[in-house]
């Protein structure tokens, strides 16, 4: 019979073994989440100002390069600065792995990745990559336990979202600038805000609602080196009506107002509740649990903690079987932890081994860092991840990489690793040949370790 604390470790964290000081019971997990961000304290990253400063340098270098010859000094400078951006983007990935490995607050780390996926941003050019990957630190982490309305406003107006959805090209047709230059709307931000970030696809809005919201959002743009900017000369004049409510005013006030209203919609509550249950519990979510979470969200002014309390208090979440497939990033964090790799080791790993053993394999498994196939983020269903190609990549990594990743003589004892990384789940759902027996019969330490990491039990959450 699986231990409930083991179930919780897999469902709401990165599994076993738990880092020192990690809570194991629902109330303790929630209490830790309310407290200080220990992952950031362990491994702080580049600040928003540092990311924006590098973006400005890269933007200016690109402009200069465009005006020069192919082999000019300006081209070389741009290439050098762009390389700094890509290194900064990679650092954010290393930090996400390091915090997942070392933080005693695994639920926080999983929630950060959940909301980063919910508010997916895909870089339009390589210049923007660090801005996209930095949004988890700069926008999501500080608001993880607050109101969803505040998270929504911060995320939709952040340079990452504005750049990803090309909001700077959206200019009111009747604005002072639009009327002179015959420019028009870009509906990307409005559509994703309604369809993906709040109400959900098919929630009863119309194309006219999308267009009116797009008109309301005109004026939002990005100024490299500074961040979010607002240009009143781009704003479509007059009030706009979205979902039956009229919005008018100057500056960002009406934009914040419409997002506050979208966050309080019952459709949004159900959409968010369902996504949380699907992500953490089951691809076929319990309708009653979803309804209770949505009701709690609305009753608490879009606060996210009360909704999470309902989720973790549900008796079913401490019971098996585990029904979700670990996504490749989760698999990588869990595998590195099982092998005894620390966050410090990930951060100081040379670039070529990091690419060869961690970043590139994740791409082959189907989860390239911060690069999903579309704005709806990564798929949730187990079938999307346990594909022939994805499974082959996991098995190949499990069998081949640990021996190169872990220093000679430091490979964990397979029996100890089995007990520490799977606990009471080691033989859960096993057929005629339990995993513990397969590991004991393995011909080599390398094969035994590979069997553990490739086992169905290890790849579920």
C-alpha positions in Angstrom: 0.0 0.0 0.0 1.6 3.3 -1.0 2.4 5.8 1.7 0.3 8.9 1.3 3.4 11.1 1.8 5.1 9.4 -1.1 2.0 10.1 -3.3 2.1 13.8 -2.3 5.8 14.0 -3.1 5.2 12.8 -6.6 2.0 14.7 -7.3 3.0 18.0 -5.8 6.8 18.0 -6.1 9.6 16.2 -7.9 9.3 13.0 -6.0 11.8 11.3 -3.8 14.2 11.6 -2.1 12.9 14.8 -0.6 15.5 17.5 0.1 16.3 18.1 3.8 13.5 20.0 5.6 10.8 19.2 3.0 7.3 19.0 4.4 5.5 15.7 3.8 1.9 16.5 4.9 -0.7 18.7 3.1 -0.9 21.3 5.8 2.9 21.5 6.1 3.3 21.7 2.3 0.8 24.7 2.2 2.5 26.4 5.2 5.8 26.2 3.5 4.3 27.6 0.3 3.1 30.7 2.2 6.5 31.3 3.7 9.7 32.7 2.1 10.8 31.5 -1.4 13.6 29.2 -0.4 14.4 28.2 -4.0 15.2 31.9 -4.8 17.1 32.3 -1.6 19.3 29.2 -2.4 19.8 30.2 -6.1 19.1 33.8 -7.0 19.2 34.8 -10.6 19.6 37.8 -12.9 17.3 40.7 -11.9 14.7 42.3 -14.2 16.9 45.3 -14.6 19.9 43.1 -15.7 17.7 41.3 -18.2 16.3 44.6 -19.6 19.8 46.1 -19.8 21.1 43.2 -21.8 18.0 43.4 -24.1 18.7 47.0 -24.8 22.4 46.3 -25.6 21.3 43.5 -28.0 18.6 45.7 -29.6 21.1 48.5 -30.2 23.7 46.1 -31.5 21.3 44.5 -33.9 20.3 47.9 -35.3 24.0 48.8 -35.8 24.7 45.5 -37.5 21.8 45.9 -40.0 23.4 49.2 -41.2 26.9 47.6 -41.7 28.5 45.0 -43.9 28.5 41.3 -43.3 32.0 41.1 -41.8 31.9 44.4 -40.0 32.9 45.1 -36.4 29.2 45.9 -35.7 28.2 42.4 -36.8 30.8 40.8 -34.5 29.6 43.0 -31.6 26.0 41.9 -32.2 27.0 38.2 -32.3 28.9 38.6 -29.1 26.0 40.4 -27.3 23.5 37.8 -28.6 25.6 35.1 -27.2 25.3 36.8 -23.8 21.5 36.7 -24.1 21.6 33.0 -24.9 23.9 32.3 -21.9 21.5 34.3 -19.7 18.6 32.2 -21.0 20.5 29.0 -20.3 21.2 30.3 -16.8 17.5 30.6 -16.1 17.1 27.0 -17.2 20.0 25.9 -14.9 18.4 27.8 -12.0 15.0 26.2 -12.6 16.7 22.8 -12.4 18.9 23.7 -9.4 15.9 25.0 -7.4 13.9 21.8 -8.3 16.8 19.7 -7.0 17.6 21.5 -3.8 14.6 23.5 -2.6 12.6 22.0 0.3 9.5 23.6 -1.3 8.8 21.3 -4.2 5.2 22.4 -4.6 6.3 26.0 -5.1 8.8 24.9 -7.8 6.1 22.9 -9.6 3.6 25.8 -9.4 6.1 28.1 -10.9 6.4 25.8 -13.9 2.6 25.4 -14.1 2.0 29.2 -14.3 4.9 29.7 -16.6 3.2 27.2 -18.9 -0.2 28.8 -18.4 1.2 32.2 -19.5 3.3 30.7 -22.3 5.6 33.1 -24.1 7.6 32.1 -27.1 10.5 34.2 -28.3 10.0 35.7 -31.7 13.7 36.3 -32.0 16.7 35.0 -30.1 17.2 38.5 -28.7 14.1 38.0 -26.5 14.9 34.5 -25.1 16.1 35.7 -21.7 13.2 38.0 -21.2 10.9 35.0 -21.8 12.6 32.7 -19.4 13.1 35.4 -16.8 9.4 36.0 -16.4 9.1 33.1 -14.0 11.5 34.8 -11.6 10.3 38.4 -12.1 6.6 38.0 -12.4 5.3 34.6 -11.3 7.4 33.8 -8.2 6.6 37.1 -6.3 2.8 36.6 -6.9 2.5 32.8 -6.6 0.4 32.9 -3.4 -1.5 36.1 -4.1 -4.5 37.0 -6.2 -4.8 35.6 -9.7 -6.0 39.0 -10.8 -2.7 40.6 -9.8 -0.7 37.8 -11.5 -2.8 38.3 -14.7 -2.3 42.0 -14.8 1.5 41.7 -14.2 1.9 39.0 -16.7 -0.2 40.4 -19.5 1.6 43.8 -19.3 5.1 42.3 -18.9 7.6 42.7 -21.8 7.8 38.9 -22.2 4.1 38.7 -23.2 4.1 42.0 -25.2 7.1 40.9 -27.2 5.9 37.3 -27.7 2.5 38.4 -29.0 3.9 41.5 -30.9 1.7 43.9 -29.0 3.8 46.8 -30.1 2.4 46.4 -33.7 -1.2 46.9 -32.4 -2.2 50.5 -33.1 -5.7 51.9 -33.0 -6.9 52.5 -36.6 -8.5 55.8 -35.4 -5.7 56.8 -33.1 -3.5 59.9 -33.9 -0.8 57.6 -35.3 -3.0 54.9 -36.8 -5.1 57.3 -38.8 -2.1 59.0 -40.4 -0.1 55.8 -41.2 -3.1 53.5 -42.0 -2.1 51.1 -39.3 -4.3 48.5 -37.6 -4.9 46.1 -34.7 -3.0 43.0 -33.7 -5.5 40.8 -31.8 -2.9 38.3 -30.5 -2.8 39.5 -26.9 -6.5 40.0 -26.6 -7.3 36.5 -28.0 -4.8 34.7 -25.8 -5.9 36.7 -22.7 -9.5 35.5 -23.2 -9.0 32.0 -24.7 -6.0 30.7 -22.8 -5.3 32.9 -19.7 -8.8 33.6 -18.4 -12.2 32.3 -19.7 -10.9 29.3 -21.8 -11.7 28.2 -25.3 -15.4 28.1 -26.1 -16.5 30.0 -23.0 -19.1 32.1 -24.7 -17.2 35.2 -25.9 -17.4 36.5 -29.4 -15.0 37.7 -32.1 -16.3 41.2 -31.3 -15.3 40.8 -27.7 -11.8 39.9 -28.9 -11.7 43.0 -31.2 -13.0 45.3 -28.5 -10.4 44.1 -26.1 -7.7 44.5 -28.7 -8.7 48.1 -29.1 -8.7 48.6 -25.4 -5.1 47.2 -25.2 -3.7 49.6 -27.8 -1.0 51.8 -26.4 0.8 48.9 -24.6 4.3 48.4 -25.9 7.9 47.6 -24.9 10.9 50.0 -24.6 14.1 48.0 -24.4 16.1 48.8 -21.3 13.1 50.1 -19.5 10.4 47.5 -19.9 6.6 48.0 -20.4 5.7 51.3 -22.0 2.5 53.1 -22.9 2.0 55.3 -25.9 -1.3 57.3 -25.7 -0.9 58.3 -29.4 -1.6 54.6 -30.3 -4.8 54.3 -28.3 -8.0 53.7 -30.1 -10.3 56.6 -29.0 -13.6 56.0 -27.2 -15.0 53.4 -24.9 -14.8 49.7 -25.7 -17.3 47.0 -24.7 -16.0 43.6 -23.6 -18.4 40.9 -22.5 -21.2 43.4 -22.0 -19.2 45.9 -19.9 -17.9 49.3 -21.1 -14.4 50.5 -20.4 -13.1 54.0 -20.9 -10.4 56.2 -19.4 -6.8 57.2 -19.8 -3.6 55.3 -19.5 -3.5 51.8 -18.0 -6.5 52.2 -15.8 -9.1 50.7 -18.2 -6.7 47.9 -19.1 -6.3 46.9 -15.5 -10.0 47.2 -15.0 -10.9 44.8 -17.8 -8.3 42.2 -16.6 -9.7 42.5 -13.0 -13.1 41.7 -14.4 -11.9 38.8 -16.5 -10.2 37.3 -13.5 -13.5 37.4 -11.6 -15.5 35.7 -14.2 -17.0 32.3 -13.3 -15.7 30.8 -16.5 -12.2 31.9 -15.5 -12.6 30.2 -12.1 -13.6 26.9 -13.7 -10.9 27.1 -16.3 -8.1 27.7 -13.7 -9.5 25.1 -11.3 -9.7 22.4 -14.0 -6.2 23.2 -15.3 -4.8 22.8 -11.8 -6.5 19.5 -11.2 -5.5 18.2 -14.6 -1.9 19.2 -14.1 -1.5 17.8 -10.6 -3.9 14.9 -10.3 -5.5 13.4 -13.4 -6.2 14.0 -17.1 -9.8 13.2 -16.2 -10.4 15.7 -13.4 -13.0 15.2 -10.7 -15.9 17.6 -11.6 -16.8 18.1 -7.9 -13.3 19.0 -6.9 -13.0 21.4 -9.8 -16.4 23.0 -8.8 -15.3 23.4 -5.2 -12.0 25.0 -6.1 -13.7 27.4 -8.5 -16.3 28.4 -5.9 -13.5 29.0 -3.4 -11.6 31.1 -5.9 -14.5 33.4 -6.5 -15.4 33.7 -2.8 -11.9 34.9 -2.0 -11.4 37.7 -4.6 -9.4 35.4 -7.0 -6.9 34.5 -4.2 -5.0 31.3 -5.3 -4.0 29.9 -1.9 -7.6 29.1 -0.8 -8.1 27.2 -4.1 -4.8 25.3 -3.5 -6.0 24.5 0.1 -9.1 22.8 -1.3 -7.0 20.9 -3.8 -4.6 19.5 -1.2 -7.4 18.8 1.4 -9.2 16.5 -1.0 -8.7 12.9 0.3 -8.3 11.5 -3.2 -5.0 13.4 -3.8 -3.3 11.3 -1.2 -4.4 8.0 -2.8 -3.1 6.1 -5.8 -2.8 5.3 -8.5 -0.6 8.0 -9.9 -2.2 8.8 -13.2 0.0 11.5 -14.8 3.1 11.1 -16.9 6.1 13.1 -15.8 6.9 15.7 -18.4 10.5 15.6 -19.6 11.6 18.5 -17.4 10.1 16.8 -14.3 11.8 13.6 -15.3 15.1 15.3 -15.6 14.9 17.0 -12.2 13.8 13.7 -10.6 16.5 11.7 -12.3 19.3 14.1 -11.3 18.0 14.0 -7.7 17.9 10.2 -7.7 21.5 10.2 -8.9 22.6 12.5 -6.2 23.3 15.5 -8.5 23.0 18.8 -6.7 21.9 22.2 -7.9 25.5 23.5 -7.4 26.8 20.8 -9.8 24.2 21.8 -12.4 25.1 25.4 -12.2 28.8 24.9 -12.5 28.7 22.2 -15.2 30.6 23.2 -18.3 28.3 24.3 -21.2 29.0 21.5 -23.6 28.3 18.7 -21.1 25.2 20.5 -20.0 23.9 20.7 -23.5 24.9 17.2 -24.4 23.5 15.5 -21.2 20.6 17.7 -20.1 19.3 20.4 -22.5 19.6 18.5 -25.8 18.1 15.3 -24.4 15.1 17.3 -23.1 14.5 18.5 -26.6 14.6 15.0 -28.0 12.2 13.9 -25.3 9.8 16.6 -26.6 10.2 19.5 -24.2 12.7 22.0 -25.5 13.3 24.7 -22.8 10.7 27.5 -23.0 9.8 26.5 -26.6 6.4 24.8 -26.8 4.7 24.3 -30.1 2.1 27.0 -29.5 0.8 29.7 -27.1 -1.3 27.0 -25.4 1.8 25.6 -23.8 2.8 22.0 -23.2 0.2 19.2 -23.5 -1.0 17.5 -20.4 -2.1 14.0 -21.5 0.1 11.1 -20.7 -0.3 10.0 -24.4 1.4 13.2 -25.5 4.6 12.3 -23.6 4.8 8.5 -23.6 5.2 8.3 -27.3 7.5 5.8 -29.1 10.1 8.5 -29.7 9.7 10.2 -26.3 9.9 6.8 -24.5 12.9 5.7 -26.5 14.7 9.0 -25.6 14.0 8.5 -21.9 15.1 4.9 -21.9 18.3 5.8 -23.9 19.1 8.6 -21.4 18.4 6.4 -18.4 20.8 3.7 -19.7 23.6 5.8 -21.1 23.8 9.2 -19.4 24.1 8.4 -15.7 27.5 6.8 -16.2 28.8 9.9 -17.9 27.0 12.4 -15.6 28.0 11.0 -12.2 31.7 10.9 -11.3 33.4 7.6 -11.3 32.7 5.7 -8.0 29.8 8.0 -7.1 27.1 6.1 -8.9 24.4 5.2 -6.2 23.9 1.7 -5.0 20.9 0.5 -7.0 19.1 -1.0 -4.0 19.6 2.2 -2.0 18.6 4.3 -5.0 15.4 2.2 -5.5 14.3 2.7 -1.9 15.2 6.4 -1.8 13.7 7.4 -5.1 10.5 5.3 -5.2 9.9 4.5 -1.5 6.6 2.6 -1.1 5.9 3.0 -4.8 8.8 0.9 -6.0 6.6 -2.2 -6.8 3.3 -0.3 -7.3 1.4 -1.7 -10.3 4.1 -4.2 -11.0 3.3 -7.3 -13.0 4.7 -10.7 -12.6 8.3 -9.3 -12.2 8.4 -6.5 -9.6 10.9 -3.7 -10.2 12.8 -4.6 -7.0 13.5 -8.1 -8.4 14.5 -6.8 -11.8 17.0 -4.4 -10.1 18.4 -7.2 -8.0 18.9 -9.5 -11.0 20.6 -6.8 -13.2 23.9 -7.8 -14.6 25.6 -4.4 -13.8 25.2 -1.3 -11.7 24.7 0.7 -14.9 21.8 -1.5 -16.0 20.1 -1.5 -12.6 20.2 2.3 -12.4 18.9 2.6 -15.9 16.0 0.2 -15.1 15.0 2.4 -12.1 15.0 5.6 -14.1 13.2 4.0 -17.1 10.6 2.2 -14.9 6.9 3.1 -15.3 6.8 3.9 -11.5 9.5 6.5 -11.9 7.9 8.1 -14.9 4.5 8.7 -13.2 3.5 11.6 -11.0 
